[in-house]
Amino acid sequence: MNNVNNSKGIILVLIAMATFSVHDAIIKFIFKEAALYEIYFGRTFIAAILSALYLLLTNQKIIFKTGYPILSVVRVILHFLAFSFYFVSLTYLTLAIATALYFSTPFFMSIFARIYLKEHIGYKRWLSIFFGFVGVYIILNPNFNDFDYKTLLPLLCALFYSLSMTITKITSDKDDTYTQLFYFYLITILLCSFLFLILGSGQLDNLNDPTVQFIFREWFSDINHTWKYILMISVLATIAFTCVFKAYSSYSTSVTSIFEYSLIVWSIIIGFFLFDDIPTIRTMIGCIIVIFAGMFIFFREEIREQKTNLETPLRR
């Protein structure tokens, strides 16, 4: 896999992260007025329609038969759970902290790439992963006498998301980007429809806690207000998911995953201007460690690929 191909994957991830930062800010803005899985359903349903229109206009063909039926279901469920955890965490964490904790994802991704994809990871990159988790620890700033375990939800999101994207890489040898997106939309809509039967009427919304209300609030209670935001989220999700799936399906996981760190910078900026969130010095130090650890992993990968190229004859 050459550097040109990896560069395309990096660009796709950078575009996706900028889009996701706005997406997350909108969810944080409306969580007191909308239901979590109403948002999840709305953005998936609309994104599916937009994707279908794109495929029709561009004459793209979809292969509906997957070569990995079980893995496809597992992949979508992992993704669904991952971002359920993350969206819930936005109700009580700042964008910067939630995003920074989520960014243990590339470290998990590199570990899973070694275990499941057999990608080579040298000892220096293992050290970088270790220091990256030290940065996560600094951001968490745990008080073990009175630790709020809810702050771990972005870490669970990172773990589940990493597994989901690793499966995406595995299944990409038989399923192209559009096949994988088709099953993502289909299974997610089915999951949300099932949850509507359980939660849709708000029958379990009995507590005053904003986080709990976000999960159990009645669906479609204020369509005129919330669905204009859901429409915006859907368009953003369509752009971002397409870029992410293409990047992880076609390019080096250990390289492209590092550039998801750009989301941290956007989250700090948006959190400051929209929610008056000012990161603490400790949070900033932790973010810097996480970013530099991730960037070091990228540079080690670049050096390894460069040496490989130098050892290959220039004329063939």
N, C-alpha and C positions, 0 to 999 in steps of 0.2 A: 504494500500500500504506500503510495508516494506522497510527498509533501503537498503537491498540488491538490490531490484529492482531499487530504486532511484539511487544507485551507478552506475548501468549499464547505466542509462539515463545520468548521469553526464559525464561518460567517452565518450559517444557518442557525447555530446555537446562539450567537450574539443577537440575531434578530428575534429569536424566540424569547430570550430573557428580557429584552426591552419591552416586548409585548406583554409578557407575564407580569411585569412590575405594575403596569397600569391595570391589568386584570385584577390583581390582588388588592390594589388600592380601592377599586370599585366595590369589591366584596366587603372589605372592612368598612366602607362608607355606608353600606345598606344593611348590614347584618341585624340591626335592631328593628328592621321593618319587613324582612323577608325570611323565608324558611330555607335552611341549608339545601335540602334535597329538591326543593322547588327550583332553586338556582341551578343546581347540578343537572336537573332534568331539562330546564329551559335552555341552558347553554349547549347541552349535548344535542338536543333535538334540533335547534336552529343551526348549529354547526354542521350537523349531518345533512340538512337541507342545502346549506351553502356549498358543502363539499360535493354533493350530488350535482348541483347546478354547474359547478366548476368542471366536473368530469364530463358532463354532457356537452358543455360549450367547447371543451378542448378535445372532444372525441376520445377520451381516455377509456380504456377497457378495464373492467374490474373482474378479477377472478374470484368468484364467491367461495369456491372450495378451498379451504385451508389445509395445508399439509400437516398442521399441528393443532387439531381440534381441542385437545385437553389443555395444552400449553396456552392456547389463545384465550380460553376461558380463565385460566389461572392468572395470566398476564393482566387481563382487564380487571379482575377482582382485586388484585394487588394494587393496581393503579387507583381504583375506586376508593379503597380503604385508605391509601396513602393520602390522597387529597381531601378526604373527609377529615382526617386528623389535622391536616394543615389549615384548612378553612376554619375549623373550630378554634385552632390556636390563634387566629387573627382576631378573635373576639376579646382576648385578654392580654396578648403580647403586642408590642410595637412591630411595625413592618420590618424594621431593621433586625430585631432580635429573632423574630420568627424566621425570616429569610436566612440569617446567619446560621441558625441551628439547622435549618433545612440543608444548608450547604456542607453538611457532613456527607451529602449524597455522592460527590465525586470520590471521596475516600472509600465509601462502601462500594462504589462502582468499580474502582481499581481492584479492590479485593476480590469482588465477584468475577471480574475479568480474568484474574489469575486463576481462580478456582474452577470456573465453568467454561471460560473461553480459552484457557491455557495461554493467555498473553504473558510475556515475560515482564517481570517487575524486579529491578535490581534493589540491592540493599539501601541505596541512597533514596530511592523512591519510597521504600518501606519506612525509612526515617521521616520522610516528609509527611506520609500519612499519619505517623505517630504524632508529630508536632501539630498537624492539622487538628487532631482530636484534642490536643492540649488547648488549642485555640477555642474549640467548642466548649471545653470545660471552663475556660476563663469567662466566656460569654454567659454560660449557665450560672456561674457564681453560686454553686449549691450551698445551702445551709442545711447540713444533714440533721440538725435538731428539729428543723421545721421546714422540710423540703416540699415544695409544691410540685407534685408529680405531673401536673398538667403541662408544665413547661417542657416535658419530654415528648409531647405529641409531634412537634416538628422533626424530632429525631426518628420517631416511628415512621413518619411520612418518608423521610430520607431512606430508611431501610427498605420499606416496601416498594418505593419508587425505583430504587436501584435494582431490586430483584425483577421488577416489571420490565425495565429497560434492558436488562441482561437477557431476559427471555425474548425481547424484541430482536436483539442481535442474533440469538440462536435461530429464531423462526424465519429470519430474513432470507435464508438460503432457498426457501420454498415459497414464502409469502412476501409479495412486494409491499410497498408502503400503503397502497390503497386497499389491499386486502386486509392488512392489519388495522387500518383505520375503520374499515367497514365493521369488523368484529368489535372494535372498541366502541363505536357508536351503538351498535345493535345490543350488545350485552349491557352497556351502561344504561340505556333506555329501559331495558327489561328490569334491571335492578331498581331503578328509580320508580318504575310503575309498581313494583312489588311494595316498595316503601310507602308509596302513596296510599295503598290500601291500609297500611298500619298507622301512618302518621298524618295523612292528608287532611283530615278534618280537625286536627288539633286536639284530639281527645286525650293525648298524653301531655299536653302543655299545661302543667299544674303548678309550676314553680316560677318564682320571680327572678331567678338568676338569668341574666342576658344570654349567657352561653347555652344554657339548657333550652331557653326559649328559641334560640336560633335553630336548634336541632329539631324541636318538636312543634314549632309554630304552625298554625293552619296554613295550608297552601292556598294560593290565588285569592288571598283576602284583600289585596290592594293591587290589582293587576295594572291599572293605569300608571301607578307610580313605579312599582318595582320592575315591571317588564321592559321598560325603556332601558333600564340599567342591565337587565339580563340580556337584552339584544346586543348591547355594546360588548358585554362579556363574551357573548357567543362569537361575535366576529373576531375578537381578539384571540379567543381560544382556538378558532379554526386556523388562523395564521400561525400561532405558536405551536400547536400540536403537529401540524404538517411539517414544519421546520424540524422539530425534535425527532419525529419518527424517521424522517429522511436522513437526518444526521446520524442517528444511532443504527439505522439499518445499513448504511452504505459506507460509513467511515469509522476510523479507529475509535473505539469507546474510550480508551485511556487518554486520548488526546482531546477529543471534542468535549468530553465531560468537564474538563477543567475550566472551560470558558463559560460555563454556567455561573461562575463567580461574579460576572458582570451584574447579575441580578441584585447582589448585595449593595452595590453603589447606587443603583436606581432606587432601591427600597429606602435607603437612608435619605436620599434627596426628596423623594415623594412624601415619605413620612414626616419630614421636617416642614415642608410647605403646606401639606394638606391636613396633618394631624398634630402639628406642633410637637412632634417627637424629637427630642434631642438625645442622641446616643451618649451614654456615659463613657468616660475615659476607658473603663474596663471593657465595655462592649467594643469600642473602637480598636483597642489593643487585640482583643480576641479576633475581630474581623480581619485585621491586618495579618495576624499569624495564619489564619485560615487561607487568606488570599495568597500569601507568599508561599505557603506550603504547597498549595495547588499549582501555582505558577512554576515552582521548582520541579514538580512532577512533569509538567509540560516540557520544560527545557531539557530535562533528562531524556524524555522521549524523543525530542528533536535531535539531540546529540547521538542517541543510539541509531536513529534512522540515517543521520548524516554519515556516520561511520560505515553503515551497511552500504550506502550508495558509493562511498569512496572505494570500497573493496570490490565493487562490481565493474567489469570492463566498460569503458566509455563507448567503444565500438562493438557492435553486435552483428 
